[in-house]
Each structure stands twice: as structure tokens, then as C-alpha cells.
Amino acid sequence: MRPSNLSAATPAARTGAPSSGLQAVITSPGRKLAVIDGAIVPLGSTVGRSTLQGVSDSLAVLDKNGARDVLLMHPNIEKKPSRKERP
């Protein structure tokens, strides 16, 4: 049962944030896994209607009927190359 002081809507539903997300990636020479929505998904396995096609340090690539979807570990962080100081 849910405590009576909580609303029926989840925080994600109230803010409009997507319900799916990449929480972790696990890579080793012998295997690659992604934790998506709390489920451990090995490379080549399905999650929902998609197949996990690739995993790297901070992203997972899903394939759904030929369409590619890239899940980022930190989707709101914009990465830029560092500037090198000149001597």
C-alpha cells in the first residue's frame, strides 16, 4: 500500500521526464551489460521491444525495428573537448 500523503502521479509523470533510462553500464573483456530501468540487460538481449546492440562507458544503443535509440548515462551534461594551454 502507498502512504496516504503521496499523490498517485510519480515525480517523473509530473515533470514529464521519460520513464526509461540508463542507470549503469558494466563492461569487461568477457561481457557487456546495461542497467536500464532497474533491469540488467546483457548485450544482444531485449528490453521492452528493443534489443541492446551496443554499450560503451556512458551510453547504451538500442535497436527497435531498425531504428537506433541511444541512451546516455548523463543526458543533461554537454561534453566539450578541453582547451590546451599554450606555453
OpenMM code with the backbone's topology and positions (N, CA, C; nanometers):
from openmm import Vec3, app, unit

residues = "MET ARG PRO SER ASN LEU SER ALA ALA THR PRO ALA ALA ARG THR GLY ALA PRO SER SER GLY LEU GLN ALA VAL ILE THR SER PRO GLY ARG LYS LEU ALA VAL ILE ASP GLY ALA ILE VAL PRO LEU GLY SER THR VAL GLY ARG SER THR LEU GLN GLY VAL SER ASP SER LEU ALA VAL LEU ASP LYS ASN GLY ALA ARG ASP VAL LEU LEU MET HIS PRO ASN ILE GLU LYS LYS PRO SER ARG LYS GLU ARG PRO".split()
positions = [
    Vec3(0.0837, -0.1194, 0.0000),
    Vec3(0.0000, 0.0000, 0.0000),
    Vec3(0.0868, 0.1239, 0.0000),
    Vec3(0.0327, 0.2275, -0.0583),
    Vec3(0.1019, 0.3553, -0.0676),
    Vec3(0.0603, 0.4413, 0.0511),
    Vec3(0.1550, 0.5125, 0.1124),
    Vec3(0.1163, 0.6044, 0.2200),
    Vec3(0.0138, 0.7062, 0.1698),
    Vec3(-0.0775, 0.7460, 0.2541),
    Vec3(-0.1869, 0.8345, 0.2138),
    Vec3(-0.1409, 0.9746, 0.1748),
    Vec3(-0.0223, 1.0170, 0.2153),
    Vec3(0.0237, 1.1525, 0.1837),
    Vec3(0.0906, 1.1635, 0.0470),
    Vec3(0.1036, 1.0526, -0.0283),
    Vec3(0.1628, 1.0573, -0.1608),
    Vec3(0.0542, 1.0657, -0.2662),
    Vec3(0.0814, 1.1437, -0.3706),
    Vec3(-0.0152, 1.1531, -0.4801),
    Vec3(-0.0017, 1.0315, -0.5696),
    Vec3(-0.0997, 1.0086, -0.6555),
    Vec3(-0.0984, 0.8935, -0.7455),
    Vec3(0.0061, 0.9098, -0.8551),
    Vec3(0.0366, 1.0312, -0.8928),
    Vec3(0.1338, 1.0546, -1.0001),
    Vec3(0.2753, 1.0452, -0.9455),
    Vec3(0.3630, 0.9833, -1.0216),
    Vec3(0.5028, 0.9749, -0.9817),
    Vec3(0.5719, 1.1057, -1.0164),
    Vec3(0.6881, 1.1347, -0.9573),
    Vec3(0.7592, 1.2585, -0.9930),
    Vec3(0.7920, 1.2658, -1.1416),
    Vec3(0.8264, 1.1531, -1.2038),
    Vec3(0.8582, 1.1554, -1.3467),
    Vec3(0.7348, 1.1927, -1.4284),
    Vec3(0.6197, 1.1426, -1.3878),
    Vec3(0.4976, 1.1744, -1.4612),
    Vec3(0.4594, 1.3210, -1.4433),
    Vec3(0.4841, 1.3757, -1.3272),
    Vec3(0.4506, 1.5160, -1.3031),
    Vec3(0.5421, 1.6105, -1.3800),
    Vec3(0.6710, 1.5752, -1.3957),
    Vec3(0.7654, 1.6635, -1.4629),
    Vec3(0.7743, 1.6378, -1.6115),
    Vec3(0.7159, 1.5282, -1.6571),
    Vec3(0.7222, 1.4965, -1.7983),
    Vec3(0.8526, 1.4297, -1.8382),
    Vec3(0.9329, 1.3861, -1.7407),
    Vec3(1.0587, 1.3194, -1.7708),
    Vec3(1.0314, 1.1808, -1.8267),
    Vec3(1.1178, 1.1315, -1.9146),
    Vec3(1.0969, 0.9987, -1.9699),
    Vec3(1.1088, 0.8915, -1.8623),
    Vec3(1.0306, 0.7848, -1.8772),
    Vec3(1.0328, 0.6794, -1.7773),
    Vec3(1.1494, 0.5846, -1.7978),
    Vec3(1.2039, 0.5765, -1.9200),
    Vec3(1.3150, 0.4861, -1.9429),
    Vec3(1.4453, 0.5592, -1.9225),
    Vec3(1.5436, 0.4858, -1.8752),
    Vec3(1.6715, 0.5491, -1.8555),
    Vec3(1.7814, 0.4498, -1.8286),
    Vec3(1.9006, 0.4909, -1.8598),
    Vec3(2.0201, 0.4117, -1.8377),
    Vec3(2.0758, 0.4480, -1.7016),
    Vec3(2.0878, 0.3487, -1.6136),
    Vec3(2.1417, 0.3755, -1.4811),
    Vec3(2.2882, 0.3373, -1.4667),
    Vec3(2.3323, 0.2331, -1.5399),
    Vec3(2.4712, 0.1883, -1.5277),
    Vec3(2.5102, 0.1074, -1.6501),
    Vec3(2.6399, 0.1014, -1.6754),
    Vec3(2.6947, 0.0107, -1.7754),
    Vec3(2.8046, -0.0694, -1.7086),
    Vec3(2.8144, -0.1951, -1.7456),
    Vec3(2.9154, -0.2839, -1.6891),
    Vec3(2.9857, -0.3501, -1.8068),
    Vec3(3.1155, -0.3257, -1.8182),
    Vec3(3.1910, -0.3840, -1.9279),
    Vec3(3.3122, -0.4569, -1.8744),
    Vec3(3.3431, -0.5679, -1.9370),
    Vec3(3.4638, -0.6438, -1.9069),
    Vec3(3.5038, -0.7136, -2.0365),
    Vec3(3.6203, -0.7737, -2.0417),
    Vec3(3.6586, -0.8430, -2.1653),
    Vec3(3.5606, -0.9536, -2.2054),
    Vec3(3.4935, -1.0126, -2.1078),
    Vec3(3.4051, -1.1245, -2.1367),
    Vec3(3.2587, -1.0910, -2.1562),
    Vec3(3.2153, -0.9740, -2.1116),
    Vec3(3.0732, -0.9406, -2.1253),
    Vec3(3.0486, -0.7913, -2.1151),
    Vec3(2.9310, -0.7523, -2.1660),
    Vec3(2.8861, -0.6135, -2.1584),
    Vec3(2.7400, -0.6141, -2.1171),
    Vec3(2.7079, -0.5330, -2.0178),
    Vec3(2.5731, -0.5248, -1.9645),
    Vec3(2.5332, -0.3794, -1.9496),
    Vec3(2.4029, -0.3568, -1.9496),
    Vec3(2.3497, -0.2241, -1.9183),
    Vec3(2.2372, -0.2420, -1.8178),
    Vec3(2.2265, -0.1491, -1.7244),
    Vec3(2.1144, -0.1476, -1.6314),
    Vec3(2.0193, -0.0397, -1.6809),
    Vec3(1.9046, -0.0850, -1.7319),
    Vec3(1.8052, 0.0043, -1.7897),
    Vec3(1.6762, -0.0121, -1.7116),
    Vec3(1.6276, 0.0950, -1.6524),
    Vec3(1.5060, 0.0922, -1.5699),
    Vec3(1.5141, -0.0137, -1.4609),
    Vec3(1.6324, -0.0324, -1.4037),
    Vec3(1.6496, -0.1274, -1.2949),
    Vec3(1.6703, -0.2711, -1.3384),
    Vec3(1.6626, -0.3006, -1.4669),
    Vec3(1.6816, -0.4364, -1.5179),
    Vec3(1.8211, -0.4508, -1.5778),
    Vec3(1.8871, -0.5617, -1.5468),
    Vec3(2.0181, -0.5900, -1.6032),
    Vec3(1.9970, -0.6543, -1.7401),
    Vec3(2.0523, -0.5903, -1.8438),
    Vec3(2.0302, -0.6338, -1.9819),
    Vec3(2.1647, -0.6669, -2.0459),
    Vec3(2.1902, -0.7952, -2.0775),
    Vec3(2.3137, -0.8311, -2.1477),
    Vec3(2.3087, -0.7858, -2.2935),
    Vec3(2.4251, -0.7642, -2.3518),
    Vec3(2.4356, -0.7254, -2.4915),
    Vec3(2.3659, -0.8304, -2.5788),
    Vec3(2.2791, -0.7856, -2.6701),
    Vec3(2.2056, -0.8755, -2.7580),
    Vec3(2.0695, -0.9168, -2.7049),
    Vec3(2.0400, -0.8854, -2.5788),
    Vec3(1.9110, -0.9200, -2.5194),
    Vec3(1.8103, -0.8090, -2.5424),
    Vec3(1.6845, -0.8393, -2.5151),
    Vec3(1.5789, -0.7406, -2.5361),
    Vec3(1.5407, -0.6722, -2.4064),
    Vec3(1.4997, -0.5473, -2.4223),
    Vec3(1.4432, -0.4685, -2.3139),
    Vec3(1.3211, -0.4008, -2.3748),
    Vec3(1.2043, -0.4343, -2.3242),
    Vec3(1.0819, -0.3865, -2.3876),
    Vec3(1.0736, -0.4466, -2.5266),
    Vec3(1.0580, -0.3639, -2.6270),
    Vec3(1.0539, -0.4103, -2.7662),
    Vec3(1.1834, -0.3809, -2.8405),
    Vec3(1.2885, -0.3449, -2.7668),
    Vec3(1.4168, -0.3100, -2.8271),
    Vec3(1.5232, -0.4128, -2.7915),
    Vec3(1.6282, -0.4173, -2.8724),
    Vec3(1.7415, -0.5062, -2.8486),
    Vec3(1.8641, -0.4217, -2.8172),
    Vec3(1.9372, -0.4592, -2.7123),
    Vec3(2.0590, -0.3883, -2.6755),
    Vec3(2.1682, -0.4249, -2.7759),
    Vec3(2.2092, -0.3271, -2.8580),
    Vec3(2.3061, -0.3502, -2.9645),
    Vec3(2.4481, -0.3096, -2.9284),
    Vec3(2.4639, -0.2145, -2.8369),
    Vec3(2.5978, -0.1676, -2.8034),
    Vec3(2.6027, -0.1027, -2.6668),
    Vec3(2.7206, -0.1097, -2.6044),
    Vec3(2.7426, -0.0498, -2.4725),
    Vec3(2.8812, 0.0117, -2.4730),
    Vec3(2.8943, 0.1333, -2.4203),
    Vec3(3.0257, 0.1932, -2.4001),
    Vec3(3.0285, 0.2532, -2.2595),
    Vec3(3.1284, 0.3350, -2.2317),
    Vec3(3.1481, 0.3871, -2.0963),
    Vec3(3.0258, 0.4585, -2.0388),
    Vec3(2.9536, 0.5333, -2.1208),
    Vec3(2.8437, 0.6118, -2.0662),
    Vec3(2.7178, 0.6104, -2.1521),
    Vec3(2.7061, 0.5091, -2.2393),
    Vec3(2.5853, 0.5027, -2.3210),
    Vec3(2.5513, 0.3594, -2.3580),
    Vec3(2.4255, 0.3410, -2.3964),
    Vec3(2.3772, 0.2126, -2.4468),
    Vec3(2.2999, 0.2401, -2.5753),
    Vec3(2.3152, 0.1521, -2.6739),
    Vec3(2.2477, 0.1678, -2.8017),
    Vec3(2.1420, 0.0582, -2.8140),
    Vec3(2.0170, 0.1013, -2.8340),
    Vec3(1.9061, 0.0088, -2.8516),
    Vec3(1.8604, 0.0118, -2.9963),
    Vec3(1.8168, -0.1041, -3.0467),
    Vec3(1.7637, -0.1136, -3.1823),
    Vec3(1.6198, -0.1628, -3.1731),
    Vec3(1.5288, -0.0885, -3.2359),
    Vec3(1.3883, -0.1274, -3.2402),
    Vec3(1.3426, -0.1186, -3.3848),
    Vec3(1.3281, -0.2352, -3.4487),
    Vec3(1.2838, -0.2426, -3.5879),
    Vec3(1.3683, -0.1556, -3.6805),
    Vec3(1.4990, -0.1578, -3.6620),
    Vec3(1.5882, -0.0815, -3.7482),
    Vec3(1.6126, 0.0620, -3.7040),
    Vec3(1.5348, 0.1104, -3.6083),
    Vec3(1.5558, 0.2459, -3.5561),
    Vec3(1.6513, 0.2383, -3.4372),
    Vec3(1.7489, 0.3280, -3.4357),
    Vec3(1.8513, 0.3292, -3.3311),
    Vec3(1.8154, 0.4323, -3.2244),
    Vec3(1.8254, 0.3920, -3.0980),
    Vec3(1.7991, 0.4818, -2.9857),
    Vec3(1.9198, 0.4770, -2.8931),
    Vec3(1.9796, 0.5915, -2.8661),
    Vec3(2.0978, 0.5991, -2.7810),
    Vec3(2.0556, 0.6519, -2.6445),
    Vec3(2.0803, 0.5719, -2.5409),
    Vec3(2.0527, 0.6134, -2.4036),
    Vec3(2.1828, 0.6607, -2.3410),
    Vec3(2.1818, 0.7811, -2.2876),
    Vec3(2.3008, 0.8379, -2.2251),
    Vec3(2.2916, 0.8251, -2.0744),
    Vec3(2.4053, 0.7985, -2.0114),
    Vec3(2.4087, 0.7877, -1.8658),
    Vec3(2.3728, 0.9217, -1.8014),
    Vec3(2.4253, 1.0300, -1.8556),
    Vec3(2.4001, 1.1648, -1.8048),
    Vec3(2.3510, 1.2501, -1.9208),
    Vec3(2.2225, 1.2403, -1.9547),
    Vec3(2.1746, 1.3062, -2.0771),
    Vec3(2.1784, 1.4581, -2.0736),
    Vec3(2.1840, 1.5196, -1.9570),
    Vec3(2.1797, 1.6654, -1.9492),
    Vec3(2.3178, 1.7289, -1.9405),
    Vec3(2.4216, 1.6489, -1.9532),
    Vec3(2.5576, 1.7022, -1.9471),
    Vec3(2.6117, 1.7129, -2.0892),
    Vec3(2.6548, 1.8321, -2.1247),
    Vec3(2.7125, 1.8545, -2.2573),
    Vec3(2.8636, 1.8426, -2.2465),
    Vec3(2.9221, 1.7508, -2.3208),
    Vec3(3.0660, 1.7295, -2.3162),
    Vec3(3.1338, 1.8132, -2.4239),
    Vec3(3.2431, 1.8779, -2.3858),
    Vec3(3.3225, 1.9571, -2.4786),
    Vec3(3.4678, 1.9189, -2.4603),
    Vec3(3.5459, 1.9220, -2.5668),
    Vec3(3.6879, 1.8929, -2.5522),
    Vec3(3.7562, 2.0012, -2.4686),
    Vec3(3.8543, 1.9598, -2.3905),
    Vec3(3.9249, 2.0577, -2.3087),
    Vec3(4.0175, 2.1418, -2.3953),
    Vec3(4.0394, 2.2650, -2.3519),
    Vec3(4.1320, 2.3535, -2.4244),
    Vec3(4.2724, 2.3297, -2.3712),
    Vec3(4.3647, 2.3199, -2.4606),
    Vec3(4.5042, 2.3047, -2.4190),
    Vec3(4.5656, 2.4425, -2.4041),
    Vec3(4.6363, 2.4601, -2.2934),
    Vec3(4.7043, 2.5880, -2.2710),
    Vec3(4.8324, 2.5891, -2.3530),
    Vec3(4.8596, 2.7041, -2.4125),
    Vec3(4.9827, 2.7175, -2.4896),
    Vec3(5.0927, 2.7750, -2.4011),
    Vec3(5.2119, 2.7194, -2.4144),
    Vec3(5.3231, 2.7725, -2.3300),
    Vec3(5.3687, 2.9088, -2.3701),
] * unit.nanometer
topology = app.Topology()
chain = topology.addChain("A")
for resn in residues:
    res = topology.addResidue(resn, chain)
    for name in ("N", "CA", "C"):
        topology.addAtom(name, app.Element.getBySymbol(name[0]), res)
